[in-house]
Amino acid sequence: MRHTDHMGYYPRQERLGSGLMDQVLTRVAATDFSVYTSRDVRAALSHRTRTIDDFAALLSPAAAPLLEDLAVAARRATWEHFGTSIQLFTPLYIANYCANLCTYCGFAADNRIQRMRLSPEGIDAELRAIADAGFEEILILTGESPKFSDTDYIADAVRRASALFRTVGVEIQPVNTDEYRTLHEAGADTVCVYQETYNPVAYDPLHPGGRKRSFPYRFESHERALRGGMRGVGFGALLGLDDWHADALATGLHAALVQKAYPAAEISLSCPRLRPTVADATVNPQDVHERQLLQILCAYRLFLPYAAITVSTRERAGFRDNVIGVVATKVSAGVSTGVGAHAEGLASGDEQFEIADGRSLPEVCAAIRARGLQPVMNEHVLV
Amino acid sequence: MSDTFTLGGHEFSSRFILGSGKYNLDLIRAAVHQAGAQMITLALRRATAGTENILDHIPEHVTLLPNTSGARTADEAVHIARLARELGCGDFVKVEVIRDAKYLLPDNQETLRATETLAAEGFIVLPYMHPDLTVARDLVAAGAAAVMPLAAPIGSNRGLAAKEFIQILIDEIDVPVIVDAGIGRPSQACEAMELGATAIMANTAIATASDVPAMARAFRLAIEAGRAGYLAGPGRVLDRGGEASSPLTGFLDDDPLDGAGLDGAGLDGVAR
């Protein structure tokens, strides 16, 4: 059956109907960022807790000249909630097959790249290599292929990872609640799903085919994951795909609404920017430069001060070193976005995108300590 | 005169307990050397931190108080506590069961369940709780060695927001009442001790100070001052107006027809 309505569901995709998506889309569509003034921004900075209107003011053009004030307030909030802790993790790509046609992604099904998925032995070799490097938290990633990286395959990888790591997260194709429960029972505790863009009109042509084309199914992933028993969920928009003000507002609002509906959920935010890919070296984050990225990060911190904020190796070392402690509480290290890149002797698949910070774990830890902060390798005992 | 308190048969002279949630090694050193902490909480999730092992920075004479942070249910808290004991962290456990990731408020019902199980297994259980008298009584009945009511949300530095209810616990509960979470300034720690709290637990207040060692020292002094004030028995506070320093009934001594006045005994034989 040909599926064309990106606001509908594919067969066997679970529908929650929680109403959060309509709340987010309605609020974001009604927001005019140009109405905010520096007075609104200063008021937002002075408030003990911040409303969605405050959050919009902090994201608005009026806040750009006040970036230093935002950073000072954000650093204070980060310090109060997280102290000196900076968590470390590394991603492990176990497969790069993908059934989607996203126009911006190196893994897109119509890209001619080296495809592979790790065998169980290959997964073990990669996990051991990463554990030997000192990591205790790992994020398992795949391309979105129900055929080559189905839930059973991922669950097997999670079980293997759980034997070596104290925290295991997954960043995989959205699945139904029962499948998230399967992954949780296998040992996964966190789920990251990025909406890419929260603008349904922009989402449509960027996702011309594959089950990822369903906007609402992707949007409801976090709720399904939590209902499946996951402890934490990560949110993000891929900055550079559409108007970043609106996408950042939607991301924060989405996270806040999920937090309200699921009080025990541990919320995290990421701010990926578009990066060049094997298939297209010209991809770039357009108008989201580091200045804009920092404004977004500060707004996230001030709106959701308790949320973990991850800054990945998509960003250069100098940027990452300067935002830890100010806003970021979680960073990756020793990263490869290719498949089979950690252990020696494994054939490797092409990378999803180019990273900008290739430093090892000891190098990143040294940079964290140089800022007077503490590298922390794990946050949880899996129970 | 020594002024100590006991928890599960262990005697402590310092009434400052350090929370280590902010994971700052400078803080631990300052708390031990400047604040004289004899007990430090330890999030089991941070017990082994790869490149930085927090246990390496806690002196041997300091008692570990492993906590169950991260637990969302009683069963998870029990599991973490057992792990802590297996890891050699001792028999103390601070029970934290939290199902609110935003404010980190404790779930009293699940906390009680965990306390019942762990106390029965021989743990010295110190439950982190909302200052609810009924629950505190149940916790004591379940075997809690102390109760640890929050003063304000964790990390908020907002002080004794729950003062009235903590006072009720102090008045009514027979095990040590350790004020935990929310104390932000030395003066607030002092006030809690003046109320009669047994000890103060703090972390963020010191971890986020500009000068960590100086703030640790300030907390020690404040806690000692508050304790001394409590032991001294604070003078009464008048809600309004003043009070004559002479007794209001003193004029009765002047009654020439009162035989008691004539023989010089006056009202001195009556308690006043």
Interface residues (C-beta under 8 A of the other chain):
Chain A: W79 E80 H81 F82 G83 T84 S85 L88 G134 F135 E136 R166 R231 Q259 P263 A264 A265 E266 I267 Y306 P362 C365 Q374 P375 V376 M377 N378 E379 H380 V381 V383
Chain B: G21 K22 Y23 N24 L25 L44 R45 R46 T48 A49 G50 T51 E52 G70 A71 R72 D75 E76 H79 I80 L83 I98 R99 D100 A101 K102 G155 N157 T204 A207 T208
